[in-house]
């Protein structure tokens, strides 16, 4: 994995964190939404953030491997 590819993956993961944390914060503050809506979107946020963590881990490990082998 090139440095540029790793940067793109990390940027996508950080963007995902930002979007979902902001989204959940806004949903939590909105008294006009139902519990079901909040629950579904919280689950979506957790899954998306888990994928973002996985992306960060993969990008970091691949960059470390590329640095040591090349």
Rosetta blueprint (number, residue, H / E / L):
1 X L
2 X L
3 X H
4 X H
5 X H
6 X H
7 X H
8 X H
9 X H
10 X H
11 X H
12 X H
13 X H
14 X H
15 X H
16 X H
17 X H
18 X H
19 X H
20 X H
21 X H
22 X H
23 X H
24 X H
25 X H
26 X H
27 X H
28 X H
29 X H
30 X L
31 X L
32 X L
33 X L
34 X L
35 X H
36 X H
37 X H
38 X H
39 X H
40 X H
41 X H
42 X H
43 X H
44 X H
45 X H
46 X H
47 X H
48 X H
49 X H
50 X H
51 X H
52 X H
53 X H
54 X H
55 X H
56 X H
57 X H
58 X H
59 X H
60 X H
61 X H
62 X H
63 X H
64 X H
65 X H
66 X H
67 X H
68 X H
69 X H
70 X L
